[in-house]
């Protein structure tokens, strides 16, 4: 019995020591939380970004671009200077930046049919788009290219290739300006097209709905103007 009482007493003492040790820690945590809450309330919030905010000079792959701040999709990339990559989006058909302060509702579903997405990244020394057209793509293409009534050349990739489900589409008169790899339509999900452009040490990757090919000349012209607005100097492919 004496032994049992001693053990119980030690447990109570240990519990008391633990409680006494926790009180200062919990108090400090509560104070820190209160200070953080006050700081959150009184610290000035960043001003909303205007859709017509001035363009930022951003260098990617040693190439200078003038990028509308509102077009940059991620806040961490909304700064001037050197960056390895920037991700942009533009509203169709104006190809102006979207409203960066618009808040989607919980009931909203993603809609890409009115957006052009662009990524600008430092070149990773892979082949340029035109070199791939000449040396890589022919290994995986099926059949012969067919020029449709709209003037675009189309050729499918083989089903056993890494480009399964895609078609190579381009303007025969200006391959370097409108060379696309487009997914074939399957189900209700919008099929997308990829256009790649190399400017010196920077790679541009543009993604937009295949449905825009219904008026592809207008699409090509507006894309060309958009790229020129971001990088006004002569472009190399």
C-alpha positions in Angstrom: 0.0 0.0 0.0 2.8 2.4 0.9 4.5 1.7 -2.4 1.2 2.3 -4.3 0.8 5.7 -2.5 4.3 6.7 -3.3 3.8 5.9 -7.0 0.6 7.9 -7.1 2.2 10.8 -5.3 5.1 10.9 -7.8 2.6 10.8 -10.7 0.8 13.7 -9.2 4.0 15.6 -8.8 5.1 14.8 -12.4 1.7 15.9 -13.7 2.0 19.1 -11.7 5.5 19.8 -13.1 4.3 19.2 -16.6 1.3 21.5 -16.1 3.6 24.2 -14.6 5.9 23.9 -17.6 3.1 24.1 -20.1 1.5 27.2 -18.6 4.3 29.7 -19.7 4.5 28.0 -23.1 0.8 28.2 -23.7 0.8 31.8 -22.5 3.6 32.7 -24.9 1.8 31.0 -27.7 -1.4 32.9 -26.9 0.4 36.2 -26.8 2.2 35.4 -30.1 -1.2 34.5 -31.7 -2.8 37.7 -30.4 0.1 39.8 -31.8 -0.1 38.1 -35.1 -3.9 38.8 -35.3 -3.3 42.4 -34.5 -0.5 42.7 -37.1 -2.8 41.1 -39.7 -5.5 43.6 -39.0 -3.3 46.7 -38.9 -0.7 45.7 -41.6 -1.6 47.4 -44.9 -3.0 45.0 -47.5 -1.5 45.1 -51.0 -3.5 47.4 -53.3 -5.7 45.6 -55.9 -3.9 45.0 -59.2 -5.5 47.0 -62.0 -6.0 45.2 -65.4 -4.2 48.1 -67.1 -1.3 48.1 -64.6 2.0 49.1 -66.3 4.1 46.4 -68.1 7.0 44.9 -66.2 10.4 44.5 -67.8 11.2 40.8 -67.2 14.2 38.9 -68.6 13.9 35.2 -69.3 16.8 33.4 -70.9 18.6 36.7 -71.4 15.7 38.0 -73.5 13.8 41.1 -72.4 10.0 41.0 -72.4 7.6 43.8 -71.5 4.8 41.9 -69.7 1.5 43.3 -68.5 1.4 42.7 -64.8 -2.2 41.7 -64.8 -1.5 38.9 -67.3 0.9 37.1 -64.9 -1.0 34.2 -63.3 1.1 33.9 -60.1 1.7 36.7 -57.7 5.3 35.5 -57.0 6.1 36.2 -60.7 4.7 39.7 -60.7 8.1 41.4 -60.4 10.6 42.9 -62.8 14.1 41.5 -63.4 15.5 38.0 -64.2 13.2 35.0 -64.0 13.5 31.4 -65.1 9.8 31.2 -66.1 6.6 33.2 -66.2 3.1 32.0 -66.7 0.5 34.3 -68.5 -3.1 34.3 -69.6 -5.0 36.5 -72.0 -8.7 36.9 -72.7 -10.0 36.0 -76.2 -10.6 37.6 -78.6 -9.1 40.9 -77.3 -6.0 39.1 -76.0 -5.9 41.6 -73.1 -5.1 40.5 -69.5 -8.0 39.2 -67.5 -9.2 41.0 -64.4 -6.7 39.8 -61.8 -9.1 40.8 -58.9 -12.1 38.7 -60.1 -13.0 36.0 -57.6 -14.5 32.8 -58.9 -17.6 31.6 -57.2 -17.7 28.1 -55.6 -20.2 27.0 -58.3 -18.0 28.2 -61.2 -16.4 25.5 -63.4 -13.1 26.0 -65.2 -13.6 27.5 -68.6 -10.7 27.6 -71.0 -12.6 28.4 -74.2 -11.9 32.2 -73.9 -8.3 32.0 -72.7 -4.9 31.9 -74.3 -2.3 30.6 -71.9 1.4 31.3 -72.4 4.5 30.2 -70.7 7.9 31.8 -71.3 10.8 29.8 -70.0 14.6 29.8 -70.4 15.5 27.5 -73.3 16.6 24.0 -72.1 18.8 23.4 -75.2 16.2 21.1 -76.9 15.6 21.4 -80.6 13.8 24.5 -81.8 10.3 24.0 -83.2 11.3 24.2 -86.8 14.1 21.7 -86.2 11.7 19.3 -84.6 9.4 19.7 -87.7 12.3 18.6 -89.9 14.0 15.9 -87.8 11.8 14.6 -85.1 8.1 14.8 -86.1 8.5 12.9 -89.4 9.5 9.7 -87.4 6.1 9.7 -85.7 3.7 11.0 -88.3 1.1 8.7 -90.0 0.3 8.9 -93.7 0.7 12.1 -95.7 -0.3 15.6 -94.9 -3.6 16.8 -96.2 -4.3 20.5 -97.0 -7.9 21.3 -96.2 -10.2 23.8 -97.8 -9.2 26.3 -95.1 -5.6 26.2 -96.3 -4.2 24.4 -93.2 -2.0 21.3 -93.5 -3.0 18.4 -91.2 -1.3 15.2 -90.4 -2.0 12.7 -87.6 0.7 11.2 -85.3 0.8 7.4 -85.1 -1.1 5.9 -82.2 2.0 4.1 -81.0 4.0 7.3 -80.7 4.5 9.7 -77.8 2.2 12.1 -79.6 -0.7 9.7 -79.7 -4.0 11.6 -80.2 -2.4 14.7 -81.6 -2.3 16.2 -85.1 0.4 18.3 -86.7 -1.3 21.4 -88.1 0.4 24.3 -89.9 0.1 27.1 -92.5 2.2 25.8 -95.5 2.9 29.4 -96.4 4.3 30.3 -93.0 5.2 27.2 -91.0 7.4 29.0 -88.5 4.6 31.5 -87.6 1.7 29.0 -87.3 3.0 25.5 -86.4 0.7 23.7 -84.1 0.3 20.4 -82.3 -3.4 19.9 -81.6 -5.3 17.3 -79.7 -8.1 15.6 -81.5 -11.5 16.3 -80.1 -12.6 13.5 -77.7 -15.7 13.9 -75.5 -16.9 17.2 -74.1 -13.5 18.4 -72.9 -12.2 21.2 -75.2 -9.3 20.0 -77.5 -6.3 22.3 -77.1 -3.5 23.4 -79.5 0.1 24.0 -78.6 2.2 26.6 -80.5 5.9 26.9 -79.6 8.2 29.8 -80.5 11.9 30.3 -79.7 13.3 33.8 -79.3 17.0 33.5 -78.8 17.4 31.9 -75.3 13.7 31.9 -74.4 11.0 29.4 -75.3 7.4 30.5 -75.7 4.6 27.9 -75.3 1.1 29.1 -76.2 -2.0 26.9 -75.5 -5.5 27.7 -76.8 -8.7 25.9 -77.8 -8.7 24.1 -81.1 -12.1 25.6 -81.9 -10.2 28.9 -82.6 -9.0 27.3 -85.8 -12.4 28.0 -87.3 -11.0 31.4 -88.1 -7.3 30.5 -87.9 -6.0 33.5 -89.9 -7.4 35.9 -87.4 -6.1 33.7 -84.6 -2.6 33.6 -86.1 -2.6 37.4 -86.7 -3.6 38.2 -83.1 -1.1 35.8 -81.7 1.6 37.4 -83.8 0.6 40.8 -82.5 0.6 39.6 -78.9 4.1 38.2 -79.2 5.3 41.4 -80.8 3.8 43.4 -78.0 5.7 41.4 -75.4 9.0 41.4 -77.4 9.0 44.2 -80.0 12.4 43.6 -81.4 13.0 41.2 -84.4 12.3 37.6 -83.4 14.4 34.5 -84.1 12.8 31.0 -84.3 
